[in-house]
Amino acid sequence: MSDFSYRLIRAIGYPIFWITARPIVLHADRAARTGAYILASNHLSPYDVPGLMAVTPRNLDFLSIVEMLKNPIVAKFFRMMNCTFVDRGRADPSAAQGLSSRLRRGRVVAMFPEAGIRTEETSVINGGTFKPGCIRLAQLTGAPIIPCVIVGTSIYRKFSSWYPFRAVRFGVIYGNAIQVAPEGDPAVATEQLRVAYLDLYRELRQTVPGEKS
């Protein structure tokens, strides 16, 4: 695990975002908090990952799937990015232990509770379902959940979006921390997170109207 590699890759990629995009970031102070937390974001595009890296004040330890390890180049790159891999086909206690260890060291774990890329219509931002893994992790470690909504990064699929005109308008908004009591009812936190996604998306759309991911 290397924060140096993360910072180096972010430093290399940041100028690309700077010359191509004018991202709108709301409530970044909520993501700048000290200590451990789980960043729970929706997932509409592969470019959400570099988008979050570009605008989130803290270093992010991402969670990915073991299928990514099949390509040795991709696997090496993801490991350089402090990524933990989980096997979705079975119970994977090693992944949970690894994430818990990172949170106990005060790090930030970024998760996509939708467990895959969604369309905007089926996403949590429009009431779609999500996996309870981030709720269980928060309950286990005591780390709060910071809900996050990101829209508009799929525009990078178009070649013209890479021109240095700062024409891309993607948006990111961070929510208030959700604390999950160790002995509490996970359904309460699940409902809080569900409502947070809807409210954050509504607020972000008032600032980034008409963007489609």
C-alpha distance (Angstrom), angle and dihedral (degrees) to the residues before:
residue distance angle dihedral
M1 . . .
S2 3.80 . .
D3 3.79 127.7 .
F4 3.78 87.4 -176.0
S5 3.82 90.9 61.8
Y6 3.79 90.6 47.4
R7 3.79 92.9 50.8
L8 3.81 91.6 44.7
I9 3.81 93.7 51.9
R10 3.80 90.7 44.6
A11 3.81 90.7 50.1
I12 3.81 90.8 50.7
G13 3.80 93.9 47.1
Y14 3.79 98.8 40.4
P15 3.84 95.8 76.1
I16 3.81 89.1 55.7
F17 3.80 90.2 57.3
W18 3.78 91.1 43.6
I19 3.83 94.9 55.7
T20 3.82 95.5 40.2
A21 3.80 105.4 36.8
R22 3.77 146.6 40.4
P23 3.78 100.1 -157.9
I24 3.79 119.5 -162.1
V25 3.80 110.2 -138.0
L26 3.79 119.9 -173.6
H27 3.82 125.5 -165.4
A28 3.80 95.1 -1.5
D29 3.80 87.9 161.9
R30 3.81 88.5 72.6
A31 3.82 89.5 61.6
A32 3.81 93.0 43.9
R33 3.81 92.6 66.9
T34 3.78 117.5 125.3
G35 3.77 124.4 -114.1
A36 3.76 131.8 35.3
Y37 3.77 124.5 -35.4
I38 3.79 140.9 154.3
L39 3.79 115.4 -118.0
A40 3.82 104.2 -150.2
S41 3.79 109.6 -168.4
N42 3.78 135.8 175.1
H43 3.82 115.1 -117.4
L44 3.81 122.2 -138.9
S45 3.80 101.4 146.4
P46 3.83 143.0 18.9
Y47 3.80 86.1 -117.5
D48 3.81 90.6 65.8
V49 3.81 89.0 86.4
P50 3.82 97.5 58.2
G51 3.81 88.6 37.4
L52 3.80 91.6 57.8
M53 3.78 91.1 44.0
A54 3.79 90.4 53.1
V55 3.80 97.3 53.0
T56 3.82 107.5 25.1
P57 3.82 111.0 98.8
R58 3.83 94.3 -145.2
N59 3.81 129.8 62.0
L60 3.81 110.4 -99.9
D61 3.81 127.4 -140.1
F62 3.79 104.0 -155.3
L63 3.80 129.1 -151.1
S64 3.80 116.2 -138.1
I65 3.81 138.7 166.8
V66 3.81 127.6 -92.4
E67 3.81 90.6 -119.5
M68 3.81 87.2 76.7
L69 3.82 88.9 66.2
K70 3.81 91.7 68.5
N71 3.80 90.4 81.0
P72 3.82 107.3 61.8
I73 3.81 93.5 -155.5
V74 3.80 92.5 50.8
A75 3.81 90.5 43.5
K76 3.81 92.1 53.0
F77 3.80 91.9 47.2
F78 3.81 93.0 48.9
R79 3.79 91.5 48.8
M80 3.78 89.1 51.9
M81 3.81 85.9 56.1
N82 3.82 92.0 58.3
C83 3.81 91.7 -107.9
T84 3.81 124.7 169.3
F85 3.81 117.5 -152.0
V86 3.79 125.3 -142.2
D87 3.80 130.5 -165.9
R88 3.80 105.7 -133.9
G89 3.80 91.8 -170.0
R90 3.80 94.8 70.0
A91 3.77 143.8 12.6
D92 3.80 106.0 -69.4
P93 3.82 111.0 -166.6
S94 3.82 92.5 167.9
A95 3.81 91.1 64.8
A96 3.80 91.8 48.8
Q97 3.80 90.4 48.7
G98 3.79 91.5 49.4
L99 3.80 93.1 50.4
S100 3.80 91.7 45.2
S101 3.79 90.3 52.0
R102 3.78 91.7 52.8
L103 3.78 92.9 49.2
R104 3.78 91.4 49.0
R105 3.80 87.4 56.1
G106 3.80 89.4 56.8
R107 3.79 97.7 -103.6
V108 3.82 129.9 141.0
V109 3.80 118.3 -113.1
A110 3.81 116.1 -159.5
M111 3.79 115.9 -152.3
F112 3.80 135.6 175.8
P113 3.84 103.6 -146.3
E114 3.80 91.0 -168.3
A115 3.84 86.7 72.8
G116 3.79 92.9 -139.0
I117 3.77 144.0 16.2
R118 3.81 113.5 -57.3
T119 3.75 136.0 -168.7
E120 3.77 114.9 -110.1
E121 3.81 89.8 -109.6
T122 3.83 94.1 55.4
S123 3.81 96.5 36.9
V124 3.79 127.1 109.8
I125 3.80 87.0 -109.0
N126 3.80 86.7 72.2
G127 3.79 97.6 37.9
G128 3.80 100.1 -80.3
T129 3.78 122.0 153.8
F130 3.79 125.4 -98.8
K131 3.79 138.4 -166.9
P132 3.81 118.6 -96.6
G133 3.82 95.2 -133.9
C134 3.80 95.4 107.6
I135 3.82 90.2 49.5
R136 3.80 91.9 52.3
L137 3.81 91.8 46.2
A138 3.80 91.3 50.9
Q139 3.78 90.9 48.9
L140 3.80 91.5 48.9
T141 3.80 97.2 47.9
G142 3.80 104.6 26.7
A143 3.80 90.3 -124.9
P144 3.82 113.7 142.6
I145 3.79 122.9 -121.3
I146 3.79 118.9 -122.0
P147 3.83 107.5 -160.4
C148 3.79 114.8 -144.3
V149 3.79 134.9 -171.1
I150 3.79 122.3 -161.5
V151 3.82 124.5 -178.3
G152 3.77 137.1 172.0
T153 3.83 103.7 34.1
S154 3.81 93.0 113.9
I155 3.79 87.0 77.5
Y156 3.81 85.2 81.9
R157 3.80 87.7 75.8
K158 3.81 85.5 77.9
F159 3.79 114.3 82.8
S160 3.80 91.5 -140.9
S161 3.81 90.0 62.4
W162 3.80 89.4 71.7
Y163 3.80 93.4 62.8
P164 3.84 112.3 113.1
F165 3.80 94.7 -112.1
R166 3.84 100.0 106.8
A167 3.82 86.9 -126.6
V168 3.83 98.1 137.2
R169 3.80 113.9 99.9
F170 3.77 112.0 -167.6
G171 3.77 122.9 160.0
V172 3.80 137.0 -145.6
I173 3.79 127.6 -174.3
Y174 3.80 128.2 -177.4
G175 3.79 123.7 -150.7
N176 3.76 134.3 -146.5
A177 3.79 118.3 -80.2
I178 3.80 117.7 -87.0
Q179 3.79 113.9 -151.2
V180 3.79 118.4 -154.9
A181 3.79 114.9 -155.5
P182 3.84 113.1 -133.0
E183 3.79 91.6 -127.7
G184 3.78 96.5 29.3
D185 3.79 130.4 111.7
P186 3.83 109.0 -86.4
A187 3.81 88.6 -151.3
V188 3.80 89.6 69.5
A189 3.81 92.7 56.4
T190 3.80 90.6 42.4
E191 3.80 90.2 56.7
Q192 3.82 91.2 45.9
L193 3.79 90.4 52.9
R194 3.81 92.4 46.1
V195 3.79 92.0 52.7
A196 3.81 91.7 43.8
Y197 3.80 91.7 57.7
L198 3.79 91.7 51.4
D199 3.81 93.7 46.8
L200 3.80 94.8 44.8
Y201 3.79 92.3 48.8
R202 3.80 90.5 49.8
E203 3.81 91.3 50.7
L204 3.80 93.4 45.7
R205 3.80 92.4 49.4
Q206 3.81 89.5 57.8
T207 3.81 87.3 62.1
V208 3.81 99.6 33.7
P209 3.83 103.0 37.6
G210 3.75 120.9 -179.9
E211 3.80 98.0 12.5
K212 3.79 112.7 138.5
S213 3.80 123.0 -163.9
